Amino acid sequence: MDYSKDARVDHYIGSLPVWQQAVCQQVRDLVHAADPEVAEVIKRSEQPYFVLDGNICALLAAKDHVNVFLYDGGIVPDPQNIITAGHDNKTARTVAFREGQAVDEQALGEMFKAIIANNRAGGWRKIKGSR
């Protein structure tokens, strides 16, 4: 997949254990596949964020898992039940991946597309407020 990469994100991913690199790269490819206009940035000193008219997701590798924070205000459907934490969080929910665990590319990709559509419609705060 061909997209514009931020060298700082490359560095973040490259510094991780091999299995975490694979998960982060797979998520990175998925979010870019959701929309070719997605941009990569670093926030909070070193954390990779993927943005398009607002935050879509962020990566955070921990000792034994990788967290993918989905910035959707809890409004994007999760029919495959891939969300692992933050169900009541007002800003972001989390999908955590552990070593050997497969990434549900279809479910996560659909969530990325929905978050991007919501961002383009004014953001989840605006959408949530109109409900």
Buried (B, 14 or more C-beta within 10 A) or exposed (E): EEBEEBEEBBEBBEEBEEBBBBBBBBBBBBBBBBBEEBEBBBEEEEBBBBBBBBBBBBBBBEEEBBBBBBBBBBEBEBEEEBBBEBEEBEBBBBBBBEEEEEBBEEBBBBBBBBBBBBBEEEBBBEBBEEE
